[in-house]
Amino acid sequence: MRNLKNSKTSGISLVALIVTIIVLIILTAAVIVTFMEGGIIEKAKEAVFKSDIRTYQEILAVKNAEKQIELATGNGEGGVINETEYEKIKKIIPEFKEEYKDLVGISNGEIVLGTRTDDPYSIWLTELGIGVAKTSAVALFKVGDYVDYNIPEADREVYKIAEEETYWIFNDIDEDYSYDEGEDIIEYQDIMWRVLKNDGTKVTLVSTNPVEKINFYEANGYTYGPDILNEICAKVYGGRNLKVEDVNEVLKMKPVPYYYNIEGTKVNKELGTTFGDVIIETGYDVREWYFTSDDEKLDLAYSYGKSDCINVSEIEKELIFRDTEYWLASTCADVYFNSGEAYFNTYYVGNNYLNSFNLGFASGGGTGECFAIRPVVTLSSSTQIANVTGDGSSADNPWQLK
């Protein structure tokens, strides 16, 4: 009987064990289902992903700052970071995970959506404020591209020539250089632009062709001409006038000034640091007439032709040399080798040359000339393209700006 009783007790224990195991299995299944339905794993995955992206953004911000320092100091390439390939992104952000390949890229120095649109990654990226790559002008524009750019009407001003200026600034000149008093304003014209320069952080546009002719005359024309050109372009087009430094940079020219003493031989370069020295030697000291201070120095005159520009493309030459002659907002000085008299000039560009025009003479008086204006505007790296149908290849297929 004792053995039978023990056997019965053992049987009850086995049943209890089996029931306990079944209950545990049910409870475990319930916990797993609850765990999965609650998205705890998914939420943990989301947290890791978002943390990674924020880390990448912080690293990229540092890299962008380094690029700006390179650009400012000339120590490195500088520019804006644009990468879509995993291997190249990995070089910029070493922590970048391969599992995120093609989910994101770098455009205009920012993390942007890539070519993969896997959910829930795309949803998480949107929640982080990550969007599609912006179509940046800096990233796409090439030198010579045509751009359809217009400043808002509210920002356009009319330049009015003051009454006291009319004797040395004319903006409507007929063949005999007489002044038409009925034309005393310069207004905005709807013009096409071309890319003059793109340094990776900003784009410089120049009007496809010169606009609105203006006459400068004698000493005042020389002295105030560049300021007037820049003021007109600022008020009417929101920019400035092209300078001789712009031209030399685009054409990769480093011209050597030519200047002479009264015997007609070239002045020693070491003695030609200021043109005032030459003026005094020739007996003409016109500092009070032409200078704002006794310490102001003059750049010495030079010129060159289109055929001298051998290190640039035809597109770059085409940007500078146009059929219409136009002023540059830059001045210089020269000495006529026969008489030794000093001349005060303003630079201009013709259809196949760069030269300067003698407006004022050291001995007094001068002459005048009528050339066009050449507006220049600068676009920041944030400037976006309105559509991608144009490719900037011609005036009929220009880039359109927002």
Contacts in CASP RR format, 6 or more apart in sequence:
PFRMAT RR
TARGET T0000
AUTHOR 0000-0000-0000
METHOD contacts of the structure
MODEL  1
MRNLKNSKTSGISLVALIVTIIVLIILTAAVIVTFMEGGIIEKAKEAVFK
SDIRTYQEILAVKNAEKQIELATGNGEGGVINETEYEKIKKIIPEFKEEY
KDLVGISNGEIVLGTRTDDPYSIWLTELGIGVAKTSAVALFKVGDYVDYN
IPEADREVYKIAEEETYWIFNDIDEDYSYDEGEDIIEYQDIMWRVLKNDG
TKVTLVSTNPVEKINFYEANGYTYGPDILNEICAKVYGGRNLKVEDVNEV
LKMKPVPYYYNIEGTKVNKELGTTFGDVIIETGYDVREWYFTSDDEKLDL
AYSYGKSDCINVSEIEKELIFRDTEYWLASTCADVYFNSGEAYFNTYYVG
NNYLNSFNLGFASGGGTGECFAIRPVVTLSSSTQIANVTGDGSSADNPWQ
LK
35 41 0 8 1.000
42 120 0 8 1.000
46 120 0 8 1.000
46 124 0 8 1.000
49 100 0 8 1.000
49 121 0 8 1.000
49 124 0 8 1.000
50 124 0 8 1.000
50 127 0 8 1.000
50 128 0 8 1.000
52 95 0 8 1.000
52 97 0 8 1.000
52 100 0 8 1.000
53 104 0 8 1.000
53 111 0 8 1.000
53 124 0 8 1.000
53 125 0 8 1.000
53 128 0 8 1.000
53 130 0 8 1.000
54 128 0 8 1.000
55 95 0 8 1.000
56 93 0 8 1.000
56 95 0 8 1.000
56 96 0 8 1.000
56 104 0 8 1.000
56 111 0 8 1.000
57 110 0 8 1.000
57 111 0 8 1.000
59 92 0 8 1.000
59 93 0 8 1.000
59 95 0 8 1.000
60 81 0 8 1.000
60 92 0 8 1.000
60 93 0 8 1.000
60 106 0 8 1.000
60 109 0 8 1.000
60 110 0 8 1.000
60 111 0 8 1.000
63 81 0 8 1.000
63 92 0 8 1.000
63 93 0 8 1.000
64 80 0 8 1.000
64 81 0 8 1.000
64 109 0 8 1.000
67 77 0 8 1.000
67 78 0 8 1.000
67 79 0 8 1.000
67 80 0 8 1.000
67 81 0 8 1.000
68 78 0 8 1.000
68 201 0 8 1.000
69 75 0 8 1.000
70 76 0 8 1.000
70 77 0 8 1.000
70 78 0 8 1.000
70 79 0 8 1.000
71 78 0 8 1.000
71 79 0 8 1.000
71 199 0 8 1.000
71 200 0 8 1.000
71 201 0 8 1.000
78 200 0 8 1.000
78 201 0 8 1.000
79 199 0 8 1.000
79 200 0 8 1.000
79 201 0 8 1.000
80 108 0 8 1.000
80 109 0 8 1.000
80 136 0 8 1.000
80 138 0 8 1.000
80 139 0 8 1.000
80 200 0 8 1.000
80 201 0 8 1.000
80 381 0 8 1.000
81 92 0 8 1.000
81 106 0 8 1.000
81 108 0 8 1.000
81 109 0 8 1.000
82 106 0 8 1.000
82 107 0 8 1.000
82 108 0 8 1.000
82 109 0 8 1.000
82 139 0 8 1.000
83 89 0 8 1.000
83 92 0 8 1.000
83 105 0 8 1.000
83 106 0 8 1.000
84 105 0 8 1.000
84 106 0 8 1.000
84 107 0 8 1.000
84 114 0 8 1.000
84 115 0 8 1.000
86 96 0 8 1.000
86 98 0 8 1.000
86 101 0 8 1.000
86 102 0 8 1.000
89 96 0 8 1.000
89 105 0 8 1.000
89 106 0 8 1.000
90 96 0 8 1.000
92 106 0 8 1.000
100 121 0 8 1.000
101 116 0 8 1.000
102 114 0 8 1.000
102 115 0 8 1.000
102 116 0 8 1.000
103 113 0 8 1.000
103 114 0 8 1.000
103 116 0 8 1.000
103 118 0 8 1.000
103 121 0 8 1.000
103 122 0 8 1.000
103 125 0 8 1.000
104 111 0 8 1.000
104 112 0 8 1.000
104 113 0 8 1.000
104 114 0 8 1.000
104 125 0 8 1.000
104 130 0 8 1.000
105 111 0 8 1.000
105 112 0 8 1.000
105 113 0 8 1.000
105 114 0 8 1.000
105 133 0 8 1.000
106 112 0 8 1.000
107 133 0 8 1.000
107 134 0 8 1.000
107 136 0 8 1.000
107 139 0 8 1.000
108 133 0 8 1.000
108 134 0 8 1.000
108 136 0 8 1.000
108 138 0 8 1.000
108 139 0 8 1.000
108 381 0 8 1.000
110 134 0 8 1.000
111 130 0 8 1.000
112 130 0 8 1.000
112 131 0 8 1.000
112 132 0 8 1.000
112 133 0 8 1.000
112 134 0 8 1.000
113 122 0 8 1.000
113 125 0 8 1.000
113 130 0 8 1.000
113 131 0 8 1.000
113 132 0 8 1.000
113 133 0 8 1.000
114 133 0 8 1.000
116 122 0 8 1.000
125 131 0 8 1.000
134 384 0 8 1.000
135 384 0 8 1.000
135 385 0 8 1.000
135 388 0 8 1.000
136 381 0 8 1.000
136 382 0 8 1.000
136 383 0 8 1.000
136 384 0 8 1.000
136 385 0 8 1.000
137 203 0 8 1.000
137 379 0 8 1.000
137 381 0 8 1.000
137 383 0 8 1.000
137 384 0 8 1.000
137 385 0 8 1.000
137 399 0 8 1.000
137 401 0 8 1.000
138 198 0 8 1.000
138 200 0 8 1.000
138 201 0 8 1.000
138 202 0 8 1.000
138 203 0 8 1.000
138 379 0 8 1.000
138 381 0 8 1.000
138 383 0 8 1.000
140 385 0 8 1.000
140 399 0 8 1.000
141 147 0 8 1.000
141 195 0 8 1.000
141 198 0 8 1.000
141 203 0 8 1.000
141 399 0 8 1.000
142 195 0 8 1.000
142 198 0 8 1.000
143 195 0 8 1.000
143 196 0 8 1.000
143 197 0 8 1.000
143 198 0 8 1.000
143 250 0 8 1.000
143 315 0 8 1.000
143 316 0 8 1.000
143 319 0 8 1.000
144 194 0 8 1.000
144 195 0 8 1.000
144 196 0 8 1.000
144 315 0 8 1.000
144 316 0 8 1.000
144 318 0 8 1.000
144 319 0 8 1.000
145 194 0 8 1.000
145 195 0 8 1.000
145 391 0 8 1.000
145 392 0 8 1.000
145 393 0 8 1.000
145 398 0 8 1.000
145 399 0 8 1.000
146 192 0 8 1.000
146 193 0 8 1.000
146 194 0 8 1.000
146 208 0 8 1.000
146 392 0 8 1.000
146 393 0 8 1.000
146 394 0 8 1.000
146 395 0 8 1.000
146 397 0 8 1.000
146 398 0 8 1.000
146 399 0 8 1.000
147 192 0 8 1.000
147 193 0 8 1.000
147 194 0 8 1.000
147 195 0 8 1.000
147 205 0 8 1.000
147 392 0 8 1.000
147 398 0 8 1.000
147 399 0 8 1.000
147 401 0 8 1.000
148 192 0 8 1.000
148 193 0 8 1.000
148 398 0 8 1.000
148 399 0 8 1.000
148 400 0 8 1.000
148 401 0 8 1.000
149 193 0 8 1.000
149 205 0 8 1.000
149 377 0 8 1.000
149 379 0 8 1.000
149 401 0 8 1.000
150 190 0 8 1.000
151 188 0 8 1.000
151 237 0 8 1.000
151 238 0 8 1.000
151 377 0 8 1.000
155 238 0 8 1.000
156 188 0 8 1.000
156 236 0 8 1.000
157 235 0 8 1.000
157 236 0 8 1.000
158 185 0 8 1.000
158 186 0 8 1.000
158 187 0 8 1.000
158 188 0 8 1.000
158 235 0 8 1.000
158 236 0 8 1.000
159 185 0 8 1.000
159 186 0 8 1.000
159 187 0 8 1.000
159 231 0 8 1.000
159 232 0 8 1.000
159 235 0 8 1.000
159 236 0 8 1.000
160 184 0 8 1.000
160 185 0 8 1.000
161 169 0 8 1.000
161 171 0 8 1.000
161 184 0 8 1.000
161 185 0 8 1.000
161 186 0 8 1.000
165 228 0 8 1.000
166 179 0 8 1.000
166 181 0 8 1.000
166 184 0 8 1.000
167 217 0 8 1.000
168 216 0 8 1.000
168 217 0 8 1.000
168 218 0 8 1.000
168 220 0 8 1.000
168 221 0 8 1.000
168 224 0 8 1.000
169 214 0 8 1.000
169 215 0 8 1.000
169 216 0 8 1.000
169 217 0 8 1.000
169 221 0 8 1.000
169 225 0 8 1.000
169 228 0 8 1.000
170 177 0 8 1.000
170 179 0 8 1.000
170 214 0 8 1.000
170 215 0 8 1.000
170 217 0 8 1.000
170 370 0 8 1.000
171 183 0 8 1.000
171 184 0 8 1.000
171 185 0 8 1.000
171 186 0 8 1.000
171 212 0 8 1.000
171 213 0 8 1.000
171 214 0 8 1.000
171 215 0 8 1.000
172 179 0 8 1.000
172 180 0 8 1.000
172 182 0 8 1.000
172 183 0 8 1.000
172 213 0 8 1.000
173 179 0 8 1.000
173 213 0 8 1.000
173 215 0 8 1.000
173 370 0 8 1.000
174 180 0 8 1.000
177 215 0 8 1.000
177 368 0 8 1.000
177 370 0 8 1.000
186 212 0 8 1.000
186 214 0 8 1.000
186 232 0 8 1.000
186 236 0 8 1.000
186 373 0 8 1.000
187 236 0 8 1.000
188 236 0 8 1.000
188 237 0 8 1.000
189 211 0 8 1.000
189 212 0 8 1.000
191 207 0 8 1.000
191 208 0 8 1.000
191 209 0 8 1.000
191 211 0 8 1.000
191 375 0 8 1.000
192 207 0 8 1.000
192 208 0 8 1.000
192 395 0 8 1.000
192 398 0 8 1.000
193 205 0 8 1.000
193 206 0 8 1.000
193 207 0 8 1.000
193 208 0 8 1.000
193 377 0 8 1.000
194 205 0 8 1.000
194 206 0 8 1.000
194 207 0 8 1.000
194 208 0 8 1.000
194 319 0 8 1.000
195 203 0 8 1.000
195 204 0 8 1.000
195 205 0 8 1.000
196 204 0 8 1.000
196 205 0 8 1.000
196 206 0 8 1.000
196 246 0 8 1.000
196 250 0 8 1.000
196 319 0 8 1.000
196 376 0 8 1.000
197 203 0 8 1.000
197 204 0 8 1.000
197 246 0 8 1.000
197 249 0 8 1.000
197 250 0 8 1.000
198 204 0 8 1.000
200 381 0 8 1.000
201 380 0 8 1.000
201 381 0 8 1.000
202 378 0 8 1.000
202 379 0 8 1.000
202 380 0 8 1.000
202 381 0 8 1.000
203 378 0 8 1.000
203 379 0 8 1.000
203 383 0 8 1.000
204 246 0 8 1.000
204 376 0 8 1.000
204 377 0 8 1.000
204 378 0 8 1.000
204 379 0 8 1.000
205 376 0 8 1.000
205 377 0 8 1.000
205 378 0 8 1.000
205 379 0 8 1.000
206 242 0 8 1.000
206 246 0 8 1.000
206 319 0 8 1.000
206 374 0 8 1.000
206 375 0 8 1.000
206 376 0 8 1.000
207 237 0 8 1.000
207 374 0 8 1.000
207 375 0 8 1.000
207 376 0 8 1.000
208 395 0 8 1.000
209 322 0 8 1.000
209 323 0 8 1.000
209 324 0 8 1.000
210 322 0 8 1.000
210 324 0 8 1.000
210 325 0 8 1.000
210 326 0 8 1.000
210 371 0 8 1.000
210 372 0 8 1.000
210 373 0 8 1.000
210 374 0 8 1.000
211 372 0 8 1.000
211 373 0 8 1.000
211 374 0 8 1.000
211 375 0 8 1.000
212 232 0 8 1.000
212 372 0 8 1.000
212 373 0 8 1.000
213 370 0 8 1.000
213 371 0 8 1.000
213 372 0 8 1.000
213 373 0 8 1.000
214 228 0 8 1.000
214 229 0 8 1.000
214 232 0 8 1.000
214 327 0 8 1.000
214 370 0 8 1.000
214 371 0 8 1.000
214 372 0 8 1.000
214 373 0 8 1.000
215 368 0 8 1.000
215 369 0 8 1.000
215 370 0 8 1.000
216 222 0 8 1.000
216 225 0 8 1.000
216 228 0 8 1.000
216 327 0 8 1.000
216 346 0 8 1.000
216 359 0 8 1.000
216 368 0 8 1.000
216 369 0 8 1.000
217 359 0 8 1.000
217 366 0 8 1.000
217 367 0 8 1.000
217 368 0 8 1.000
218 359 0 8 1.000
218 360 0 8 1.000
218 365 0 8 1.000
218 366 0 8 1.000
218 367 0 8 1.000
218 368 0 8 1.000
219 289 0 8 1.000
219 290 0 8 1.000
219 344 0 8 1.000
219 359 0 8 1.000
219 360 0 8 1.000
219 364 0 8 1.000
219 365 0 8 1.000
219 366 0 8 1.000
221 228 0 8 1.000
221 346 0 8 1.000
221 359 0 8 1.000
221 368 0 8 1.000
222 290 0 8 1.000
222 331 0 8 1.000
222 344 0 8 1.000
222 345 0 8 1.000
222 346 0 8 1.000
222 359 0 8 1.000
222 360 0 8 1.000
223 290 0 8 1.000
225 327 0 8 1.000
225 329 0 8 1.000
225 346 0 8 1.000
226 241 0 8 1.000
226 329 0 8 1.000
226 330 0 8 1.000
226 331 0 8 1.000
226 346 0 8 1.000
227 329 0 8 1.000
229 240 0 8 1.000
229 241 0 8 1.000
229 327 0 8 1.000
229 329 0 8 1.000
229 373 0 8 1.000
230 239 0 8 1.000
230 240 0 8 1.000
230 241 0 8 1.000
230 329 0 8 1.000
232 241 0 8 1.000
232 373 0 8 1.000
233 239 0 8 1.000
233 240 0 8 1.000
233 241 0 8 1.000
233 373 0 8 1.000
233 375 0 8 1.000
233 376 0 8 1.000
234 240 0 8 1.000
236 375 0 8 1.000
237 375 0 8 1.000
237 377 0 8 1.000
238 375 0 8 1.000
238 377 0 8 1.000
239 375 0 8 1.000
239 376 0 8 1.000
239 377 0 8 1.000
239 378 0 8 1.000
240 329 0 8 1.000
240 375 0 8 1.000
240 376 0 8 1.000
241 327 0 8 1.000
241 328 0 8 1.000
241 329 0 8 1.000
241 373 0 8 1.000
241 374 0 8 1.000
241 375 0 8 1.000
241 376 0 8 1.000
242 326 0 8 1.000
242 328 0 8 1.000
242 329 0 8 1.000
242 374 0 8 1.000
242 375 0 8 1.000
242 376 0 8 1.000
243 328 0 8 1.000
243 329 0 8 1.000
243 330 0 8 1.000
244 328 0 8 1.000
244 330 0 8 1.000
244 347 0 8 1.000
244 354 0 8 1.000
245 330 0 8 1.000
246 328 0 8 1.000
246 376 0 8 1.000
247 253 0 8 1.000
247 320 0 8 1.000
247 328 0 8 1.000
247 349 0 8 1.000
247 354 0 8 1.000
248 254 0 8 1.000
248 255 0 8 1.000
250 312 0 8 1.000
250 316 0 8 1.000
250 319 0 8 1.000
250 320 0 8 1.000
251 309 0 8 1.000
251 312 0 8 1.000
251 316 0 8 1.000
251 317 0 8 1.000
251 320 0 8 1.000
252 309 0 8 1.000
252 311 0 8 1.000
252 312 0 8 1.000
253 304 0 8 1.000
253 308 0 8 1.000
253 309 0 8 1.000
255 302 0 8 1.000
255 303 0 8 1.000
255 304 0 8 1.000
256 302 0 8 1.000
257 299 0 8 1.000
257 300 0 8 1.000
257 301 0 8 1.000
257 302 0 8 1.000
257 332 0 8 1.000
258 266 0 8 1.000
258 300 0 8 1.000
258 301 0 8 1.000
258 302 0 8 1.000
258 303 0 8 1.000
258 334 0 8 1.000
259 266 0 8 1.000
259 267 0 8 1.000
259 272 0 8 1.000
259 275 0 8 1.000
259 278 0 8 1.000
259 300 0 8 1.000
259 301 0 8 1.000
259 333 0 8 1.000
259 334 0 8 1.000
259 335 0 8 1.000
260 266 0 8 1.000
260 267 0 8 1.000
260 335 0 8 1.000
260 336 0 8 1.000
260 337 0 8 1.000
260 340 0 8 1.000
261 267 0 8 1.000
261 278 0 8 1.000
261 281 0 8 1.000
261 282 0 8 1.000
261 335 0 8 1.000
261 340 0 8 1.000
262 281 0 8 1.000
262 282 0 8 1.000
262 335 0 8 1.000
262 339 0 8 1.000
262 340 0 8 1.000
264 337 0 8 1.000
264 338 0 8 1.000
264 340 0 8 1.000
267 278 0 8 1.000
267 335 0 8 1.000
271 277 0 8 1.000
272 278 0 8 1.000
272 300 0 8 1.000
273 297 0 8 1.000
274 297 0 8 1.000
274 298 0 8 1.000
275 297 0 8 1.000
275 298 0 8 1.000
275 300 0 8 1.000
275 333 0 8 1.000
275 342 0 8 1.000
276 285 0 8 1.000
276 287 0 8 1.000
276 297 0 8 1.000
276 298 0 8 1.000
276 342 0 8 1.000
278 335 0 8 1.000
278 342 0 8 1.000
279 285 0 8 1.000
279 286 0 8 1.000
279 287 0 8 1.000
279 333 0 8 1.000
279 342 0 8 1.000
279 362 0 8 1.000
282 335 0 8 1.000
282 340 0 8 1.000
282 341 0 8 1.000
282 342 0 8 1.000
282 362 0 8 1.000
284 341 0 8 1.000
284 342 0 8 1.000
284 362 0 8 1.000
284 363 0 8 1.000
286 342 0 8 1.000
286 362 0 8 1.000
286 364 0 8 1.000
287 294 0 8 1.000
289 364 0 8 1.000
290 344 0 8 1.000
298 331 0 8 1.000
298 332 0 8 1.000
298 333 0 8 1.000
298 344 0 8 1.000
299 330 0 8 1.000
299 331 0 8 1.000
299 332 0 8 1.000
299 333 0 8 1.000
300 332 0 8 1.000
300 333 0 8 1.000
300 334 0 8 1.000
301 332 0 8 1.000
301 333 0 8 1.000
301 334 0 8 1.000
301 343 0 8 1.000
301 345 0 8 1.000
301 356 0 8 1.000
302 332 0 8 1.000
303 353 0 8 1.000
303 354 0 8 1.000
303 355 0 8 1.000
303 356 0 8 1.000
304 353 0 8 1.000
304 354 0 8 1.000
305 352 0 8 1.000
305 353 0 8 1.000
305 354 0 8 1.000
306 317 0 8 1.000
306 321 0 8 1.000
306 352 0 8 1.000
306 353 0 8 1.000
307 352 0 8 1.000
309 316 0 8 1.000
309 317 0 8 1.000
320 349 0 8 1.000
320 354 0 8 1.000
321 349 0 8 1.000
321 350 0 8 1.000
321 351 0 8 1.000
321 352 0 8 1.000
321 353 0 8 1.000
322 349 0 8 1.000
322 350 0 8 1.000
322 351 0 8 1.000
323 351 0 8 1.000
324 350 0 8 1.000
324 351 0 8 1.000
324 372 0 8 1.000
325 348 0 8 1.000
325 349 0 8 1.000
325 350 0 8 1.000
325 351 0 8 1.000
325 371 0 8 1.000
325 372 0 8 1.000
326 348 0 8 1.000
326 349 0 8 1.000
326 350 0 8 1.000
326 371 0 8 1.000
326 372 0 8 1.000
326 373 0 8 1.000
326 374 0 8 1.000
327 346 0 8 1.000
327 347 0 8 1.000
327 348 0 8 1.000
327 371 0 8 1.000
327 372 0 8 1.000
327 373 0 8 1.000
327 374 0 8 1.000
328 346 0 8 1.000
328 347 0 8 1.000
328 348 0 8 1.000
328 349 0 8 1.000
328 374 0 8 1.000
330 346 0 8 1.000
330 347 0 8 1.000
331 344 0 8 1.000
331 345 0 8 1.000
331 346 0 8 1.000
331 347 0 8 1.000
331 356 0 8 1.000
332 345 0 8 1.000
332 346 0 8 1.000
332 347 0 8 1.000
332 356 0 8 1.000
333 342 0 8 1.000
333 343 0 8 1.000
333 344 0 8 1.000
333 345 0 8 1.000
334 342 0 8 1.000
334 343 0 8 1.000
334 345 0 8 1.000
334 356 0 8 1.000
334 358 0 8 1.000
335 341 0 8 1.000
335 342 0 8 1.000
335 343 0 8 1.000
336 343 0 8 1.000
341 361 0 8 1.000
341 362 0 8 1.000
341 363 0 8 1.000
342 361 0 8 1.000
342 362 0 8 1.000
343 358 0 8 1.000
343 360 0 8 1.000
343 361 0 8 1.000
343 362 0 8 1.000
344 358 0 8 1.000
344 359 0 8 1.000
344 360 0 8 1.000
344 361 0 8 1.000
344 362 0 8 1.000
345 356 0 8 1.000
345 357 0 8 1.000
345 358 0 8 1.000
345 359 0 8 1.000
346 356 0 8 1.000
346 357 0 8 1.000
346 359 0 8 1.000
347 354 0 8 1.000
347 355 0 8 1.000
347 356 0 8 1.000
347 357 0 8 1.000
348 354 0 8 1.000
348 355 0 8 1.000
348 356 0 8 1.000
348 357 0 8 1.000
348 369 0 8 1.000
348 371 0 8 1.000
349 355 0 8 1.000
349 374 0 8 1.000
357 368 0 8 1.000
357 369 0 8 1.000
357 371 0 8 1.000
358 366 0 8 1.000
358 367 0 8 1.000
359 366 0 8 1.000
359 367 0 8 1.000
359 368 0 8 1.000
359 369 0 8 1.000
360 366 0 8 1.000
360 367 0 8 1.000
379 401 0 8 1.000
383 401 0 8 1.000
383 402 0 8 1.000
384 401 0 8 1.000
384 402 0 8 1.000
385 399 0 8 1.000
385 400 0 8 1.000
385 401 0 8 1.000
385 402 0 8 1.000
386 400 0 8 1.000
386 401 0 8 1.000
386 402 0 8 1.000
387 400 0 8 1.000
389 400 0 8 1.000
390 397 0 8 1.000
390 398 0 8 1.000
390 399 0 8 1.000
390 400 0 8 1.000
391 397 0 8 1.000
391 399 0 8 1.000
392 398 0 8 1.000
392 399 0 8 1.000
END
